[in-house]
Amino acid sequence: MTSHIPPQLTVGFDLDMTLIDSRPGIHAAWTALAAKTGAFIDADLAITRLGPPLEEELAYWFPEEQIPAMRDLYREMYPDHAIAPTPAMAGAREAVKAVQALGGRAIVVTAKNEPNARQHLEHLGIEADAVIGWLWAEGKAEALREYGAQVYVGDHIGDVRGARTAGAVSVAVATGPCAAEELREAGADVVLDDLTALPQWLAEFARTLAA
């Protein structure tokens, strides 16, 4: 009789407002872009809409034909302005380590461009097993399926859609622009106040995989 060997636990995490509080850094980056270009950009407003791809926010402040150039300029300026001011979210390091302590993989799947995402994690000492950038909402399912993620943790309804498209359990944290009720209505399977509650939930979930 062959014994049942559970699949390796793989948990995906969003980055902005899930693992990192990117508001201070992104505010600084938008302020720097406005100073560089002379364009009016309301950085206070921009940081209330974190989650979607950069191009969507740029469209509020620049004509369509300028967006590719402004995107490249923003990303070029970003490391000098946004990495240092950005802290980890409460429980972020512990959440990633909890996955790995169970013998699992913790991967980061984000709409942010991959080099900047890696810089944030390295600066904060968050040691993910893989980082995949440039994916938003349902597009995140591509990486989640590739890595066999059973769970995806995020703060935005776009993250809920990505998890559901991939057939993964959607764990939402109410630490970003979307309220807990909005995340539930979008179809999140679990809604937590923040990542400090994830290790306990994860331990229970891992037991169901091994059952």
C-alpha positions as CSV (number, residue, x, y, z in Angstrom):
1,M,0.0,0.0,0.0
2,T,1.5,3.3,-1.1
3,S,1.4,6.1,1.4
4,H,-0.2,9.4,0.5
5,I,2.4,12.1,-0.1
6,P,0.9,15.6,0.1
7,P,1.9,18.1,-2.6
8,Q,4.5,20.7,-1.5
9,L,2.7,23.6,0.1
10,T,3.1,26.7,-2.1
11,V,1.7,30.0,-1.0
12,G,1.7,33.1,-3.2
13,F,1.8,36.6,-1.8
14,D,1.0,39.9,-3.3
15,L,3.6,42.7,-2.6
16,D,2.2,46.2,-2.3
17,M,0.0,46.6,0.9
18,T,0.3,42.9,1.5
19,L,3.9,42.3,2.3
20,I,5.1,45.9,2.2
21,D,3.5,49.2,3.1
22,S,4.5,50.9,-0.1
23,R,2.6,54.1,0.4
24,P,5.6,56.2,1.7
25,G,7.9,55.1,-1.0
26,I,5.4,55.4,-3.8
27,H,4.4,58.8,-2.6
28,A,8.0,59.9,-2.7
29,A,8.4,58.4,-6.3
30,W,5.3,60.3,-7.6
31,T,6.5,63.5,-6.0
32,A,9.9,63.1,-7.6
33,L,8.3,62.3,-11.0
34,A,6.2,65.5,-10.7
35,A,9.2,67.6,-9.9
36,K,11.2,66.1,-12.8
37,T,8.5,66.5,-15.4
38,G,6.6,69.6,-14.2
39,A,3.3,67.6,-14.3
40,F,0.6,67.9,-11.7
41,I,0.4,64.6,-9.8
42,D,-1.6,64.3,-6.6
43,A,0.6,61.8,-4.7
44,D,-1.8,61.7,-1.8
45,L,-4.5,60.5,-4.1
46,A,-2.3,58.1,-6.0
47,I,-1.4,56.1,-3.0
48,T,-5.0,55.4,-2.2
49,R,-5.3,53.4,-5.5
50,L,-2.4,50.9,-5.1
51,G,-2.6,47.5,-6.7
52,P,-3.3,47.9,-10.4
53,P,-0.5,48.3,-13.0
54,L,1.5,51.5,-13.0
55,E,0.1,52.4,-16.4
56,E,-3.4,52.8,-15.0
57,E,-2.3,55.4,-12.5
58,L,-0.1,57.2,-15.0
59,A,-3.2,57.6,-17.2
60,Y,-4.7,60.0,-14.6
61,W,-1.8,62.4,-15.0
62,F,-0.4,62.1,-18.5
63,P,-1.7,61.9,-22.1
64,E,-1.8,58.4,-23.5
65,E,1.1,59.0,-25.9
66,Q,3.4,60.0,-23.0
67,I,2.6,57.0,-20.8
68,P,5.3,54.6,-22.0
69,A,8.0,57.2,-21.5
70,M,6.7,58.2,-18.1
71,R,6.5,54.6,-17.1
72,D,10.1,54.1,-17.9
73,L,11.2,57.3,-16.2
74,Y,9.2,56.4,-13.0
75,R,10.8,52.9,-12.9
76,E,14.2,54.4,-13.4
77,M,13.7,56.9,-10.6
78,Y,11.9,54.5,-8.3
79,P,14.8,52.8,-6.5
80,D,16.4,56.0,-5.4
81,H,13.2,57.3,-3.9
82,A,10.9,54.4,-2.9
83,I,13.0,51.6,-1.5
84,A,14.4,53.1,1.7
85,P,11.1,54.7,3.0
86,T,9.0,51.5,2.5
87,P,8.5,49.3,5.6
88,A,7.3,45.7,5.9
89,M,3.7,45.2,6.8
90,A,3.0,43.8,10.3
91,G,3.6,40.0,10.2
92,A,5.1,40.0,6.7
93,R,8.4,38.3,7.6
94,E,6.7,35.9,10.0
95,A,4.1,34.9,7.3
96,V,6.8,34.0,4.8
97,K,8.8,32.1,7.3
98,A,5.7,30.3,8.5
99,V,5.2,28.9,5.0
100,Q,8.9,27.8,4.8
101,A,8.8,26.3,8.3
102,L,6.1,23.9,7.0
103,G,8.4,22.8,4.3
104,G,6.6,25.0,1.7
105,R,7.5,27.6,-0.8
106,A,6.6,31.3,-0.4
107,I,6.5,33.1,-3.8
108,V,5.7,36.7,-4.5
109,V,3.5,37.4,-7.5
110,T,3.0,41.1,-8.1
111,A,2.0,43.7,-10.7
112,K,5.1,45.7,-9.8
113,N,8.1,45.3,-12.2
114,E,10.2,42.5,-11.0
115,P,13.6,44.2,-10.4
116,N,12.0,46.8,-8.1
117,A,10.0,44.1,-6.3
118,R,13.2,42.2,-5.6
119,Q,14.9,45.3,-4.2
120,H,12.1,45.9,-1.8
121,L,12.3,42.3,-0.5
122,E,16.1,42.3,-0.2
123,H,16.0,45.7,1.6
124,L,13.6,44.4,4.1
125,G,15.1,40.9,4.5
126,I,12.0,39.1,3.3
127,E,13.4,35.9,1.7
128,A,10.9,34.6,-0.8
129,D,11.5,31.5,-2.8
130,A,10.6,33.1,-6.1
131,V,9.5,36.6,-7.3
132,I,7.4,37.0,-10.3
133,G,6.5,40.5,-11.5
134,W,4.4,42.3,-14.1
135,L,1.2,40.3,-13.4
136,W,-2.1,41.8,-12.4
137,A,-5.5,40.3,-11.4
138,E,-6.4,37.3,-13.5
139,G,-2.9,37.4,-15.0
140,K,-1.5,36.4,-11.7
141,A,-3.0,32.9,-12.2
142,E,-0.3,32.2,-14.8
143,A,2.4,32.2,-12.2
144,L,0.3,30.6,-9.5
145,R,-0.5,27.7,-11.7
146,E,3.1,27.4,-12.9
147,Y,4.3,27.1,-9.3
148,G,1.3,24.9,-8.1
149,A,0.2,27.5,-5.5
150,Q,-2.6,26.2,-3.4
151,V,-3.1,29.6,-1.7
152,Y,-2.7,33.3,-2.8
153,V,-2.6,36.1,-0.2
154,G,-3.4,39.6,-1.3
155,D,-5.1,42.8,-0.3
156,H,-7.0,43.8,-3.5
157,I,-10.1,42.4,-5.3
158,G,-7.7,41.9,-8.2
159,D,-5.8,39.5,-6.0
160,V,-9.0,37.6,-5.2
161,R,-9.7,37.3,-9.0
162,G,-6.2,36.0,-9.6
163,A,-6.5,33.3,-6.9
164,R,-9.9,32.2,-8.1
165,T,-8.7,32.0,-11.7
166,A,-5.8,29.8,-10.6
167,G,-8.1,27.6,-8.5
168,A,-6.2,28.6,-5.4
169,V,-7.6,29.5,-2.0
170,S,-8.0,33.3,-1.8
171,V,-6.8,34.7,1.5
172,A,-7.4,38.4,1.7
173,V,-5.9,40.8,4.2
174,A,-7.7,44.1,4.8
175,T,-4.6,46.2,4.8
176,G,-4.9,47.8,1.4
177,P,-7.4,49.9,-0.5
178,C,-10.2,47.3,-0.4
179,A,-12.3,46.9,2.8
180,A,-13.0,43.5,4.3
181,E,-16.6,43.4,3.1
182,E,-15.5,44.3,-0.5
183,L,-13.0,41.4,-0.4
184,R,-15.6,39.0,0.8
185,E,-18.1,40.1,-1.9
186,A,-15.3,39.6,-4.5
187,G,-15.1,36.0,-3.5
188,A,-12.3,35.8,-1.0
189,D,-12.4,32.4,0.8
190,V,-10.8,33.9,4.0
191,V,-10.4,37.5,5.1
192,L,-7.9,38.4,7.8
193,D,-7.3,41.7,9.5
194,D,-3.6,41.5,8.6
195,L,-0.7,39.0,8.1
196,T,-0.2,38.4,11.8
197,A,-3.2,36.0,11.7
198,L,-1.8,34.0,8.8
199,P,0.6,31.6,10.5
200,Q,-2.2,30.1,12.6
201,W,-4.6,29.8,9.6
202,L,-1.8,28.3,7.6
203,A,-1.0,25.6,10.1
204,E,-4.6,24.5,10.0
205,F,-4.7,24.6,6.2
206,A,-1.5,22.5,6.0
207,R,-3.1,19.8,8.1
208,T,-5.9,19.6,5.6
209,L,-3.4,19.0,2.8
210,A,-1.7,16.2,4.7
211,A,-5.0,14.5,5.6
